[in-house]
Amino acid sequence: AARASAPSYGSGGWLTLDKEQLVGEANSYLGRGLGAYKMKVGRGVSEDVDRIRTVRRSIGNVPLMIDANQGYSLG
């Protein structure tokens, strides 16, 4: 079987980006027609939550994924 299309997303959100750069990157991907954005986390819970909230406010109800890159553990 084959599909005529597949969902796609922009991936980035490197921890080295400040919040302004992060928002710019997310909106750039979405402006090119990608349907979602995935960003990195792993700076610490309070800073990660702040960065996620900043991106969420900017992109609205677009799917937002996070990638901890093994930055957190269960313990």
Gaussian input, Z-matrix of N, CA and C with variables (Angstrom, degrees):
# hf/3-21g

backbone

0 1
 N
 C     1     B1
 C     2     B2     1     A1
 N     3     B3     2     A2     1     D1
 C     4     B4     3     A3     2     D2
 C     5     B5     4     A4     3     D3
 N     6     B6     5     A5     4     D4
 C     7     B7     6     A6     5     D5
 C     8     B8     7     A7     6     D6
 N     9     B9     8     A8     7     D7
 C    10    B10     9     A9     8     D8
 C    11    B11    10    A10     9     D9
 N    12    B12    11    A11    10    D10
 C    13    B13    12    A12    11    D11
 C    14    B14    13    A13    12    D12
 N    15    B15    14    A14    13    D13
 C    16    B16    15    A15    14    D14
 C    17    B17    16    A16    15    D15
 N    18    B18    17    A17    16    D16
 C    19    B19    18    A18    17    D17
 C    20    B20    19    A19    18    D18
 N    21    B21    20    A20    19    D19
 C    22    B22    21    A21    20    D20
 C    23    B23    22    A22    21    D21
 N    24    B24    23    A23    22    D22
 C    25    B25    24    A24    23    D23
 C    26    B26    25    A25    24    D24
 N    27    B27    26    A26    25    D25
 C    28    B28    27    A27    26    D26
 C    29    B29    28    A28    27    D27
 N    30    B30    29    A29    28    D28
 C    31    B31    30    A30    29    D29
 C    32    B32    31    A31    30    D30
 N    33    B33    32    A32    31    D31
 C    34    B34    33    A33    32    D32
 C    35    B35    34    A34    33    D33
 N    36    B36    35    A35    34    D34
 C    37    B37    36    A36    35    D35
 C    38    B38    37    A37    36    D36
 N    39    B39    38    A38    37    D37
 C    40    B40    39    A39    38    D38
 C    41    B41    40    A40    39    D39
 N    42    B42    41    A41    40    D40
 C    43    B43    42    A42    41    D41
 C    44    B44    43    A43    42    D42
 N    45    B45    44    A44    43    D43
 C    46    B46    45    A45    44    D44
 C    47    B47    46    A46    45    D45
 N    48    B48    47    A47    46    D46
 C    49    B49    48    A48    47    D47
 C    50    B50    49    A49    48    D48
 N    51    B51    50    A50    49    D49
 C    52    B52    51    A51    50    D50
 C    53    B53    52    A52    51    D51
 N    54    B54    53    A53    52    D52
 C    55    B55    54    A54    53    D53
 C    56    B56    55    A55    54    D54
 N    57    B57    56    A56    55    D55
 C    58    B58    57    A57    56    D56
 C    59    B59    58    A58    57    D57
 N    60    B60    59    A59    58    D58
 C    61    B61    60    A60    59    D59
 C    62    B62    61    A61    60    D60
 N    63    B63    62    A62    61    D61
 C    64    B64    63    A63    62    D62
 C    65    B65    64    A64    63    D63
 N    66    B66    65    A65    64    D64
 C    67    B67    66    A66    65    D65
 C    68    B68    67    A67    66    D66
 N    69    B69    68    A68    67    D67
 C    70    B70    69    A69    68    D68
 C    71    B71    70    A70    69    D69
 N    72    B72    71    A71    70    D70
 C    73    B73    72    A72    71    D71
 C    74    B74    73    A73    72    D72
 N    75    B75    74    A74    73    D73
 C    76    B76    75    A75    74    D74
 C    77    B77    76    A76    75    D75
 N    78    B78    77    A77    76    D76
 C    79    B79    78    A78    77    D77
 C    80    B80    79    A79    78    D78
 N    81    B81    80    A80    79    D79
 C    82    B82    81    A81    80    D80
 C    83    B83    82    A82    81    D81
 N    84    B84    83    A83    82    D82
 C    85    B85    84    A84    83    D83
 C    86    B86    85    A85    84    D84
 N    87    B87    86    A86    85    D85
 C    88    B88    87    A87    86    D86
 C    89    B89    88    A88    87    D87
 N    90    B90    89    A89    88    D88
 C    91    B91    90    A90    89    D89
 C    92    B92    91    A91    90    D90
 N    93    B93    92    A92    91    D91
 C    94    B94    93    A93    92    D92
 C    95    B95    94    A94    93    D93
 N    96    B96    95    A95    94    D94
 C    97    B97    96    A96    95    D95
 C    98    B98    97    A97    96    D96
 N    99    B99    98    A98    97    D97
 C   100   B100    99    A99    98    D98
 C   101   B101   100   A100    99    D99
 N   102   B102   101   A101   100   D100
 C   103   B103   102   A102   101   D101
 C   104   B104   103   A103   102   D102
 N   105   B105   104   A104   103   D103
 C   106   B106   105   A105   104   D104
 C   107   B107   106   A106   105   D105
 N   108   B108   107   A107   106   D106
 C   109   B109   108   A108   107   D107
 C   110   B110   109   A109   108   D108
 N   111   B111   110   A110   109   D109
 C   112   B112   111   A111   110   D110
 C   113   B113   112   A112   111   D111
 N   114   B114   113   A113   112   D112
 C   115   B115   114   A114   113   D113
 C   116   B116   115   A115   114   D114
 N   117   B117   116   A116   115   D115
 C   118   B118   117   A117   116   D116
 C   119   B119   118   A118   117   D117
 N   120   B120   119   A119   118   D118
 C   121   B121   120   A120   119   D119
 C   122   B122   121   A121   120   D120
 N   123   B123   122   A122   121   D121
 C   124   B124   123   A123   122   D122
 C   125   B125   124   A124   123   D123
 N   126   B126   125   A125   124   D124
 C   127   B127   126   A126   125   D125
 C   128   B128   127   A127   126   D126
 N   129   B129   128   A128   127   D127
 C   130   B130   129   A129   128   D128
 C   131   B131   130   A130   129   D129
 N   132   B132   131   A131   130   D130
 C   133   B133   132   A132   131   D131
 C   134   B134   133   A133   132   D132
 N   135   B135   134   A134   133   D133
 C   136   B136   135   A135   134   D134
 C   137   B137   136   A136   135   D135
 N   138   B138   137   A137   136   D136
 C   139   B139   138   A138   137   D137
 C   140   B140   139   A139   138   D138
 N   141   B141   140   A140   139   D139
 C   142   B142   141   A141   140   D140
 C   143   B143   142   A142   141   D141
 N   144   B144   143   A143   142   D142
 C   145   B145   144   A144   143   D143
 C   146   B146   145   A145   144   D144
 N   147   B147   146   A146   145   D145
 C   148   B148   147   A147   146   D146
 C   149   B149   148   A148   147   D147
 N   150   B150   149   A149   148   D148
 C   151   B151   150   A150   149   D149
 C   152   B152   151   A151   150   D150
 N   153   B153   152   A152   151   D151
 C   154   B154   153   A153   152   D152
 C   155   B155   154   A154   153   D153
 N   156   B156   155   A155   154   D154
 C   157   B157   156   A156   155   D155
 C   158   B158   157   A157   156   D156
 N   159   B159   158   A158   157   D157
 C   160   B160   159   A159   158   D158
 C   161   B161   160   A160   159   D159
 N   162   B162   161   A161   160   D160
 C   163   B163   162   A162   161   D161
 C   164   B164   163   A163   162   D162
 N   165   B165   164   A164   163   D163
 C   166   B166   165   A165   164   D164
 C   167   B167   166   A166   165   D165
 N   168   B168   167   A167   166   D166
 C   169   B169   168   A168   167   D167
 C   170   B170   169   A169   168   D168
 N   171   B171   170   A170   169   D169
 C   172   B172   171   A171   170   D170
 C   173   B173   172   A172   171   D171
 N   174   B174   173   A173   172   D172
 C   175   B175   174   A174   173   D173
 C   176   B176   175   A175   174   D174
 N   177   B177   176   A176   175   D175
 C   178   B178   177   A177   176   D176
 C   179   B179   178   A178   177   D177
 N   180   B180   179   A179   178   D178
 C   181   B181   180   A180   179   D179
 C   182   B182   181   A181   180   D180
 N   183   B183   182   A182   181   D181
 C   184   B184   183   A183   182   D182
 C   185   B185   184   A184   183   D183
 N   186   B186   185   A185   184   D184
 C   187   B187   186   A186   185   D185
 C   188   B188   187   A187   186   D186
 N   189   B189   188   A188   187   D187
 C   190   B190   189   A189   188   D188
 C   191   B191   190   A190   189   D189
 N   192   B192   191   A191   190   D190
 C   193   B193   192   A192   191   D191
 C   194   B194   193   A193   192   D192
 N   195   B195   194   A194   193   D193
 C   196   B196   195   A195   194   D194
 C   197   B197   196   A196   195   D195
 N   198   B198   197   A197   196   D196
 C   199   B199   198   A198   197   D197
 C   200   B200   199   A199   198   D198
 N   201   B201   200   A200   199   D199
 C   202   B202   201   A201   200   D200
 C   203   B203   202   A202   201   D201
 N   204   B204   203   A203   202   D202
 C   205   B205   204   A204   203   D203
 C   206   B206   205   A205   204   D204
 N   207   B207   206   A206   205   D205
 C   208   B208   207   A207   206   D206
 C   209   B209   208   A208   207   D207
 N   210   B210   209   A209   208   D208
 C   211   B211   210   A210   209   D209
 C   212   B212   211   A211   210   D210
 N   213   B213   212   A212   211   D211
 C   214   B214   213   A213   212   D212
 C   215   B215   214   A214   213   D213
 N   216   B216   215   A215   214   D214
 C   217   B217   216   A216   215   D215
 C   218   B218   217   A217   216   D216
 N   219   B219   218   A218   217   D217
 C   220   B220   219   A219   218   D218
 C   221   B221   220   A220   219   D219
 N   222   B222   221   A221   220   D220
 C   223   B223   222   A222   221   D221
 C   224   B224   223   A223   222   D222

   B1=1.4454
   B2=1.5221
   B3=1.2997
   B4=1.4650
   B5=1.5196
   B6=1.2917
   B7=1.4662
   B8=1.5218
   B9=1.3069
   B10=1.4609
   B11=1.5299
   B12=1.3377
   B13=1.4606
   B14=1.5281
   B15=1.3012
   B16=1.4597
   B17=1.5210
   B18=1.3350
   B19=1.4660
   B20=1.5295
   B21=1.3101
   B22=1.4626
   B23=1.5250
   B24=1.3342
   B25=1.4613
   B26=1.5092
   B27=1.3226
   B28=1.4559
   B29=1.5091
   B30=1.3127
   B31=1.4602
   B32=1.5170
   B33=1.3180
   B34=1.4583
   B35=1.5128
   B36=1.3238
   B37=1.4551
   B38=1.5135
   B39=1.3195
   B40=1.4561
   B41=1.5196
   B42=1.2930
   B43=1.4650
   B44=1.5225
   B45=1.3121
   B46=1.4621
   B47=1.5271
   B48=1.3351
   B49=1.4629
   B50=1.5226
   B51=1.3382
   B52=1.4571
   B53=1.5340
   B54=1.3221
   B55=1.4720
   B56=1.5234
   B57=1.3221
   B58=1.4654
   B59=1.5270
   B60=1.3042
   B61=1.4639
   B62=1.5248
   B63=1.3132
   B64=1.4568
   B65=1.5280
   B66=1.3178
   B67=1.4720
   B68=1.5247
   B69=1.3195
   B70=1.4606
   B71=1.5151
   B72=1.3279
   B73=1.4585
   B74=1.5248
   B75=1.3257
   B76=1.4737
   B77=1.5229
   B78=1.3154
   B79=1.4653
   B80=1.5191
   B81=1.3176
   B82=1.4556
   B83=1.5298
   B84=1.3247
   B85=1.4638
   B86=1.5305
   B87=1.3254
   B88=1.4619
   B89=1.5208
   B90=1.3271
   B91=1.4598
   B92=1.5178
   B93=1.3245
   B94=1.4713
   B95=1.5252
   B96=1.3362
   B97=1.4611
   B98=1.5133
   B99=1.3237
   B100=1.4628
   B101=1.5243
   B102=1.3107
   B103=1.4561
   B104=1.5113
   B105=1.3384
   B106=1.4602
   B107=1.5245
   B108=1.3295
   B109=1.4662
   B110=1.5156
   B111=1.3446
   B112=1.4661
   B113=1.5157
   B114=1.3434
   B115=1.4519
   B116=1.5163
   B117=1.3151
   B118=1.4621
   B119=1.5262
   B120=1.3201
   B121=1.4609
   B122=1.5215
   B123=1.3209
   B124=1.4532
   B125=1.5185
   B126=1.3276
   B127=1.4594
   B128=1.5226
   B129=1.3033
   B130=1.4605
   B131=1.5108
   B132=1.3026
   B133=1.4645
   B134=1.5224
   B135=1.3239
   B136=1.4691
   B137=1.5239
   B138=1.3272
   B139=1.4603
   B140=1.5238
   B141=1.3196
   B142=1.4653
   B143=1.5240
   B144=1.3199
   B145=1.4695
   B146=1.5236
   B147=1.3214
   B148=1.4645
   B149=1.5245
   B150=1.3189
   B151=1.4686
   B152=1.5336
   B153=1.3330
   B154=1.4713
   B155=1.5271
   B156=1.3208
   B157=1.4764
   B158=1.5253
   B159=1.3200
   B160=1.4619
   B161=1.5244
   B162=1.3162
   B163=1.4621
   B164=1.5235
   B165=1.3118
   B166=1.4666
   B167=1.5280
   B168=1.3347
   B169=1.4732
   B170=1.5239
   B171=1.3156
   B172=1.4522
   B173=1.5263
   B174=1.3190
   B175=1.4724
   B176=1.5235
   B177=1.3212
   B178=1.4612
   B179=1.5163
   B180=1.2964
   B181=1.4677
   B182=1.5276
   B183=1.3224
   B184=1.4647
   B185=1.5347
   B186=1.3245
   B187=1.4678
   B188=1.5378
   B189=1.3360
   B190=1.4572
   B191=1.5190
   B192=1.3134
   B193=1.4637
   B194=1.5206
   B195=1.3248
   B196=1.4559
   B197=1.5172
   B198=1.3290
   B199=1.4529
   B200=1.5265
   B201=1.3228
   B202=1.4633
   B203=1.5210
   B204=1.3199
   B205=1.4734
   B206=1.5238
   B207=1.2896
   B208=1.4622
   B209=1.5340
   B210=1.3529
   B211=1.4545
   B212=1.5132
   B213=1.3027
   B214=1.4611
   B215=1.5221
   B216=1.2995
   B217=1.4576
   B218=1.5170
   B219=1.3070
   B220=1.4676
   B221=1.5208
   B222=1.2974
   B223=1.4504
   B224=1.4640
   A1=108.85
   A2=115.70
   A3=121.65
   A4=109.35
   A5=114.95
   A6=121.02
   A7=108.63
   A8=115.30
   A9=119.76
   A10=111.09
   A11=116.76
   A12=119.93
   A13=109.39
   A14=115.34
   A15=121.42
   A16=108.21
   A17=117.52
   A18=118.77
   A19=110.96
   A20=116.12
   A21=120.28
   A22=109.39
   A23=115.24
   A24=119.59
   A25=110.05
   A26=115.54
   A27=121.42
   A28=109.12
   A29=116.75
   A30=121.62
   A31=109.73
   A32=116.08
   A33=121.31
   A34=108.73
   A35=115.22
   A36=119.85
   A37=113.03
   A38=116.82
   A39=120.91
   A40=111.30
   A41=116.24
   A42=122.34
   A43=112.07
   A44=117.83
   A45=121.23
   A46=112.67
   A47=117.61
   A48=120.54
   A49=110.36
   A50=116.53
   A51=118.21
   A52=108.05
   A53=116.73
   A54=119.28
   A55=112.15
   A56=117.90
   A57=120.22
   A58=110.72
   A59=117.06
   A60=121.41
   A61=110.96
   A62=116.34
   A63=121.89
   A64=111.04
   A65=116.08
   A66=120.95
   A67=110.33
   A68=116.94
   A69=120.23
   A70=112.40
   A71=115.73
   A72=119.72
   A73=110.94
   A74=116.58
   A75=120.62
   A76=110.62
   A77=116.49
   A78=119.89
   A79=112.21
   A80=117.39
   A81=120.53
   A82=110.63
   A83=116.51
   A84=119.95
   A85=111.17
   A86=116.13
   A87=119.26
   A88=110.95
   A89=116.83
   A90=121.26
   A91=113.38
   A92=116.23
   A93=120.85
   A94=111.86
   A95=116.18
   A96=119.48
   A97=115.91
   A98=118.51
   A99=119.73
   A100=108.70
   A101=117.10
   A102=121.35
   A103=116.99
   A104=118.04
   A105=121.17
   A106=108.35
   A107=115.31
   A108=121.05
   A109=109.45
   A110=115.49
   A111=121.26
   A112=108.44
   A113=115.46
   A114=121.12
   A115=111.20
   A116=115.58
   A117=121.69
   A118=110.38
   A119=115.78
   A120=123.39
   A121=107.14
   A122=115.95
   A123=119.47
   A124=113.01
   A125=116.94
   A126=121.15
   A127=112.02
   A128=116.54
   A129=122.75
   A130=107.83
   A131=116.54
   A132=120.88
   A133=112.44
   A134=119.21
   A135=119.42
   A136=111.53
   A137=118.40
   A138=119.85
   A139=111.04
   A140=117.66
   A141=120.43
   A142=111.25
   A143=117.30
   A144=120.86
   A145=110.00
   A146=117.70
   A147=121.18
   A148=111.17
   A149=117.16
   A150=120.46
   A151=111.24
   A152=116.36
   A153=120.27
   A154=110.20
   A155=117.13
   A156=120.22
   A157=111.57
   A158=116.58
   A159=120.60
   A160=110.70
   A161=116.86
   A162=120.33
   A163=110.55
   A164=117.51
   A165=121.26
   A166=110.70
   A167=117.02
   A168=120.50
   A169=110.68
   A170=117.01
   A171=120.61
   A172=113.19
   A173=117.66
   A174=119.51
   A175=113.60
   A176=117.37
   A177=119.75
   A178=112.11
   A179=116.47
   A180=122.68
   A181=113.44
   A182=117.04
   A183=121.76
   A184=107.67
   A185=118.37
   A186=118.92
   A187=111.67
   A188=115.15
   A189=122.70
   A190=108.19
   A191=116.28
   A192=121.72
   A193=108.39
   A194=115.71
   A195=119.74
   A196=109.97
   A197=115.26
   A198=122.52
   A199=107.00
   A200=116.44
   A201=121.08
   A202=112.78
   A203=118.62
   A204=120.80
   A205=112.26
   A206=116.97
   A207=123.78
   A208=112.03
   A209=115.62
   A210=120.78
   A211=113.95
   A212=117.63
   A213=122.23
   A214=109.43
   A215=115.32
   A216=120.10
   A217=109.19
   A218=116.98
   A219=120.73
   A220=111.94
   A221=118.44
   A222=122.68
   A223=116.44
   D1=156.03
   D2=179.43
   D3=-139.90
   D4=154.81
   D5=176.99
   D6=-111.99
   D7=149.35
   D8=176.79
   D9=-78.80
   D10=-21.23
   D11=179.75
   D12=-152.58
   D13=165.37
   D14=177.68
   D15=-142.55
   D16=144.93
   D17=178.65
   D18=-66.27
   D19=149.01
   D20=179.48
   D21=-136.85
   D22=161.04
   D23=178.57
   D24=-147.61
   D25=156.77
   D26=174.62
   D27=-88.43
   D28=135.70
   D29=-177.96
   D30=-122.22
   D31=130.32
   D32=179.55
   D33=-178.41
   D34=-119.60
   D35=177.37
   D36=65.82
   D37=35.03
   D38=-176.74
   D39=-54.69
   D40=148.73
   D41=-178.23
   D42=-64.08
   D43=-18.37
   D44=178.55
   D45=-78.62
   D46=-13.52
   D47=-179.94
   D48=-78.87
   D49=137.21
   D50=171.69
   D51=-79.21
   D52=174.84
   D53=-173.52
   D54=-63.21
   D55=-36.52
   D56=178.82
   D57=-64.70
   D58=-43.17
   D59=178.19
   D60=-65.94
   D61=-39.17
   D62=179.50
   D63=-61.32
   D64=-48.20
   D65=178.27
   D66=-63.16
   D67=-42.16
   D68=178.36
   D69=-60.32
   D70=-42.97
   D71=179.06
   D72=-63.94
   D73=-47.99
   D74=-179.19
   D75=-57.23
   D76=-48.00
   D77=-178.39
   D78=-68.86
   D79=-29.47
   D80=176.11
   D81=-64.64
   D82=-46.84
   D83=177.54
   D84=-60.28
   D85=-46.97
   D86=-178.09
   D87=-66.06
   D88=-34.86
   D89=177.90
   D90=-66.23
   D91=-21.06
   D92=176.98
   D93=-90.48
   D94=6.13
   D95=174.77
   D96=96.67
   D97=1.48
   D98=176.29
   D99=-72.64
   D100=144.47
   D101=-169.50
   D102=-92.49
   D103=-0.83
   D104=-178.07
   D105=-161.23
   D106=171.65
   D107=-179.96
   D108=-138.36
   D109=138.72
   D110=176.20
   D111=-121.35
   D112=128.93
   D113=-178.48
   D114=-123.71
   D115=156.88
   D116=178.42
   D117=-83.01
   D118=149.93
   D119=169.78
   D120=-134.93
   D121=166.67
   D122=178.70
   D123=139.71
   D124=13.27
   D125=178.02
   D126=-87.16
   D127=-13.58
   D128=-173.85
   D129=130.18
   D130=148.14
   D131=-170.89
   D132=-55.81
   D133=-50.87
   D134=-174.25
   D135=-65.13
   D136=-41.32
   D137=178.48
   D138=-69.80
   D139=-39.44
   D140=177.39
   D141=-61.44
   D142=-46.02
   D143=179.72
   D144=-61.10
   D145=-40.86
   D146=178.25
   D147=-62.71
   D148=-43.86
   D149=179.20
   D150=-65.74
   D151=-41.51
   D152=178.54
   D153=-62.95
   D154=-45.47
   D155=178.93
   D156=-60.79
   D157=-40.05
   D158=179.39
   D159=-61.93
   D160=-46.30
   D161=178.89
   D162=-65.93
   D163=-44.04
   D164=-179.41
   D165=-57.73
   D166=-45.64
   D167=179.12
   D168=-60.00
   D169=-35.73
   D170=-177.08
   D171=-76.60
   D172=-40.94
   D173=-173.39
   D174=-95.16
   D175=-8.00
   D176=178.54
   D177=71.35
   D178=-139.12
   D179=-172.05
   D180=-89.32
   D181=22.51
   D182=176.54
   D183=-74.09
   D184=141.74
   D185=177.45
   D186=-54.86
   D187=131.44
   D188=179.91
   D189=-125.46
   D190=123.96
   D191=179.36
   D192=-114.21
   D193=152.25
   D194=175.30
   D195=-122.07
   D196=150.98
   D197=-177.67
   D198=-130.60
   D199=110.38
   D200=-176.80
   D201=-82.32
   D202=-9.39
   D203=177.07
   D204=45.47
   D205=43.19
   D206=179.70
   D207=62.30
   D208=26.01
   D209=-179.71
   D210=-80.56
   D211=-9.18
   D212=179.80
   D213=-130.86
   D214=158.19
   D215=175.99
   D216=-132.02
   D217=167.12
   D218=179.00
   D219=-76.16
   D220=-19.37
   D221=-174.07
   D222=-91.06

